[in-house]
Amino acid sequence: MSKEMGAVLVFGVLALAALVMFVIERRAAAKRLEARGGREVDVANLIAFGSAAGEGKKTNE
C-alpha cells in the first residue's frame, strides 16, 4: 500500500468516525428533547435568569 492510499484510508476512517459521532449526538439530543416534553430551553435565558427561565417564570406576568 502506498503512502497516498494509507492517507486516504486514514482520512476516510476519521470522516466515518466523525459522522457516527454526529449521528449518535443527534439521537441523544432528540431523546433529551423528548424527555423535556418537547420544550426547548434557551441557554442564554438560563444564564441571564437562572433556573426559573426553564420553567417560564422569568417575568411577573
Residue pairs with C-beta under 8 A, 6 or more apart in sequence:
1 9
33 39
33 40
41 53
41 54
42 53
45 53
45 54
45 58
46 53
46 54
48 58
49 58
52 58
